[in-house]
Amino acid sequence: MNHSQWKTRRTRKLLGEQVEESPAYMEAGYAYALGQAVYDRRTEIGLSQTELARRAGMAQPQISNIEGGDSVPTLPLLTRLAKALDSSLTIDLDGDSSAFVFTPHDRRQSDEAPSGGRPSAA
């Protein structure tokens, strides 16, 4: 196949063609969505990566890797991250879509901030 015949995944989807997604592609989407959720919650409460890492008992490069979608944390690490972000983490994996939502423990804060608890999806 030459480049003139090549179509992006997005183009193929828009044309109504069947697009097979590899497991690696799906995992990368989950990692990116989780990283975005961590970033959104961290910036919402005004923490630096260094401060979040300190609160979660991690190193700053680990936070950077998670936020960049380069690493998927274990369940115990997700628990520590949620606690460090003063929130609960809800993960919804439903076939072709996923959502990662950090919900603040202090409900008044989520009522005041319009971005509180917004989902990051893959």
Secondary structure, 3 states (H helix, E strand, C coil): CCHHHCCCHHHHHHCCCCCCCCHHHHHHHHHHHHHHHHHHHHHHCCCCHHHHHHHHCCCHHHHHHHHCCCCCCCHHHHHHHHHHCCEEEEEEEECCEEEEEEEECCHHHHHHCCCCCCCEEC
